[in-house]
């Protein structure tokens, strides 16, 4: 859990909603290694952004697990889409925690490089990739909090959770006392 006395608390928020509607500088796409679209968050972002996003993603040549790439947002309210690839969960002993944390840090580094003041994350790897939701939320909030302790940008990070169940899980880790 993020320490209650930490200034980081004012820079992290959670909302229940659809990430494609977020009015932020960049949204994060839980992508696959091809970056060519898929299901879940990835498919929703590609549909909302329009065909130009797929065309730009084709030029990137994919993305390894734990890393991130950035594109324009096209028809989205966000200026940028940061595509990151989280790990497929096997059993937690195949570098999954390290790779998941790296996906968050890589996304934050690109947000900083592109001077994004606001950034929205989905729950990376918890859908089709099968990462246990509680563990993924712990890793996500810890990685983001650690980054924000050391960096001025982004100024605000929002976890956008599609379901009430996911929102309730994240609320445990981003709790103001």
C-alpha positions as CSV (number, residue, x, y, z in Angstrom):
1,X,0.0,0.0,0.0
2,X,1.2,3.5,-0.7
3,X,2.1,5.3,2.5
4,X,-0.7,7.6,3.7
5,X,1.7,10.5,4.5
6,X,3.3,10.4,1.0
7,X,2.9,13.3,-1.3
8,X,2.5,10.6,-4.0
9,X,-1.1,10.1,-2.9
10,X,-2.1,13.4,-4.4
11,X,-0.6,12.4,-7.7
12,X,-2.4,9.0,-8.1
13,X,-6.1,8.5,-8.5
14,X,-8.4,5.6,-9.5
15,X,-11.5,5.9,-11.5
16,X,-14.0,3.4,-12.9
17,X,-14.5,3.9,-16.6
18,X,-13.3,3.4,-20.1
19,X,-9.7,4.5,-20.8
20,X,-10.5,5.6,-24.3
21,X,-12.6,8.5,-22.9
22,X,-9.9,9.9,-20.6
23,X,-8.9,13.5,-21.0
24,X,-5.2,13.1,-20.4
25,X,-1.9,13.7,-22.3
26,X,-1.4,10.0,-22.8
27,X,-3.2,6.7,-22.2
28,X,-1.4,3.4,-21.8
29,X,-2.4,0.5,-24.0
30,X,-2.1,-3.1,-22.6
31,X,-0.8,-4.3,-26.0
32,X,0.6,-7.5,-27.3
33,X,4.1,-7.8,-28.7
34,X,3.0,-7.1,-32.3
35,X,1.3,-3.8,-31.4
36,X,-1.2,-4.6,-34.1
37,X,-4.3,-4.6,-32.0
38,X,-6.1,-7.4,-30.2
39,X,-8.9,-7.8,-27.7
40,X,-9.8,-6.0,-24.5
41,X,-8.2,-2.7,-23.9
42,X,-6.0,-3.0,-26.9
43,X,-8.9,-3.6,-29.3
44,X,-10.9,-0.8,-27.7
45,X,-8.1,1.7,-28.1
46,X,-7.4,0.7,-31.7
47,X,-11.1,1.0,-32.6
48,X,-11.5,4.4,-30.9
49,X,-8.2,5.9,-32.3
50,X,-9.0,4.9,-35.9
51,X,-6.9,3.2,-38.6
52,X,-4.1,5.7,-38.4
53,X,-3.0,4.1,-35.1
54,X,-2.6,0.7,-36.7
55,X,-0.6,2.2,-39.5
56,X,1.8,3.9,-37.1
57,X,2.0,0.8,-35.0
58,X,3.1,-1.3,-38.1
59,X,6.0,1.1,-38.5
60,X,7.3,0.3,-34.9
61,X,8.2,-3.3,-35.5
62,X,6.6,-4.6,-32.3
63,X,7.6,-4.3,-28.7
64,X,9.1,-6.8,-26.3
65,X,7.4,-7.8,-23.0
66,X,8.2,-5.2,-20.3
67,X,9.0,-2.4,-22.7
68,X,6.9,0.4,-24.2
69,X,6.5,2.4,-27.4
70,X,4.6,5.7,-28.1
71,X,2.3,6.8,-30.9
72,X,0.0,9.6,-31.5
73,X,-3.6,9.3,-30.1
74,X,-5.3,10.2,-33.4
75,X,-9.1,10.2,-32.7
76,X,-8.7,9.7,-29.0
77,X,-8.9,12.6,-26.5
78,X,-5.4,11.8,-25.5
79,X,-2.5,13.2,-27.5
80,X,-0.5,10.0,-27.2
81,X,-0.9,6.3,-26.7
82,X,1.9,4.5,-24.9
83,X,1.8,0.8,-25.8
84,X,3.3,-1.6,-23.3
85,X,3.4,-5.3,-23.2
86,X,2.8,-7.0,-19.8
87,X,3.7,-10.6,-19.2
88,X,1.4,-13.6,-19.7
89,X,1.0,-15.1,-16.2
90,X,2.2,-18.6,-15.8
91,X,2.9,-19.2,-12.2
92,X,4.7,-16.1,-10.9
93,X,8.2,-17.7,-11.2
94,X,9.0,-16.8,-14.7
95,X,9.9,-13.1,-14.2
96,X,6.3,-12.1,-14.3
97,X,6.5,-9.6,-11.4
98,X,9.7,-8.0,-12.8
99,X,8.3,-7.8,-16.3
100,X,5.0,-6.3,-15.1
101,X,6.8,-3.6,-13.0
102,X,9.0,-2.9,-16.0
103,X,6.0,-2.4,-18.3
104,X,4.8,0.4,-15.8
105,X,8.2,2.0,-15.5
106,X,8.8,1.9,-19.2
107,X,5.5,3.6,-19.8
108,X,6.2,6.3,-17.2
109,X,9.7,6.9,-18.7
110,X,8.1,7.6,-22.1
111,X,5.5,9.8,-20.5
112,X,8.3,11.8,-18.9
113,X,10.3,12.0,-22.1
114,X,7.3,13.3,-24.1
115,X,6.5,15.8,-21.3
116,X,3.1,14.2,-20.4
117,X,1.7,15.9,-17.4
118,X,-1.2,13.4,-17.1
119,X,-1.2,9.7,-17.8
120,X,-3.9,6.9,-17.5
121,X,-3.2,3.2,-17.0
122,X,-5.4,0.2,-17.4
123,X,-4.9,-2.9,-15.3
124,X,-2.1,-4.4,-17.4
125,X,-1.9,-8.2,-17.9
126,X,-5.1,-8.9,-15.8
127,X,-7.4,-9.8,-18.7
128,X,-6.5,-12.4,-21.3
129,X,-2.9,-12.6,-19.9
130,X,-4.3,-14.0,-16.6
131,X,-2.3,-12.1,-14.0
132,X,-3.9,-12.4,-10.6
133,X,-5.7,-9.0,-10.1
134,X,-4.6,-8.4,-6.4
135,X,-0.9,-9.1,-7.2
136,X,-1.0,-7.0,-10.4
137,X,-2.6,-4.1,-8.5
138,X,0.1,-4.3,-5.8
139,X,2.9,-4.3,-8.4
140,X,1.3,-1.5,-10.5
141,X,0.7,0.9,-7.6
142,X,4.1,0.2,-6.1
143,X,5.9,0.8,-9.4
144,X,4.0,4.0,-10.0
145,X,4.4,5.3,-6.5
146,X,8.2,4.6,-6.6
147,X,8.5,6.4,-9.9
148,X,6.5,9.5,-8.7
149,X,8.7,9.7,-5.6
150,X,11.7,10.3,-7.9
151,X,10.3,12.2,-10.9
152,X,8.3,15.4,-11.5
153,X,6.5,14.0,-14.5
154,X,3.9,12.8,-15.0
155,X,2.2,15.1,-12.5
156,X,-0.9,12.9,-12.2
157,X,-1.4,9.2,-12.9
158,X,-4.9,7.7,-13.1
159,X,-5.6,4.0,-12.9
160,X,-8.7,3.6,-15.1
161,X,-10.5,0.4,-14.1
162,X,-13.3,-0.9,-16.3
163,X,-15.1,-3.0,-13.7
164,X,-16.3,-2.3,-10.2
165,X,-14.3,-5.4,-9.1
166,X,-11.1,-4.0,-10.4
167,X,-11.8,-0.6,-9.0
168,X,-12.4,-2.1,-5.5
169,X,-9.1,-4.0,-5.7
170,X,-7.1,-0.9,-6.7
171,X,-8.8,1.1,-4.0
172,X,-7.2,-1.2,-1.4
173,X,-3.7,-0.1,-2.6
174,X,-4.5,3.6,-3.3
175,X,-6.2,4.4,-0.1
176,X,-6.1,7.8,1.6
177,X,-6.2,7.6,5.3
